[in-house]
Amino acid sequence: MIYGTKHFVEWTLIKSTEKLEYFRTHDADFLLPEKVIEGENVCYFDNDKNSYVYVKMLSNDTVAPVGGTGACPSSFPEDTVEIFER
């Protein structure tokens, strides 16, 4: 789940065998998740947890989020894609 306000973007990593993990970015340059349109990619980075979520909007109602450790990659990591409805 990805949620945004004018002050932050927050995302939750849900894995079936693990507890929920919450992440948040306060980067002033972020794009709100609901403003991401078809064909666009956006990456959010949590500085405190050294983790990112990279989101690719496939259509107006499907999204491919990819999370990982470290800074945002320079391009969308196509090899680990799962597709979800927005």
C-alpha positions, 0 to 999 in steps of 0.5 A: 500500500502506498499513501501520500500527503503534501508532507510525506509518502508512506508505503507498507511492505506486506509479505505473507510470512513476515510482519508488516513493515512501514516506510516513509519519505519526506523528500521535498521533490516526491510525486504523490502516488495518485499523480503518477500516470500510465507509463510513469515510474517513481521511486520513493526512498526512506532515509531512516531505513535505507530502503526504497520502493520503485513504482511503475504505473502500467495502466490507470488501475494496475501498478508494479511496485518493487522494493529493496535496500539502499538508494533508488536504482537508476532505472526500474528493476524489471526482473522482480515485478509483481503486478497489483491493482491500484 
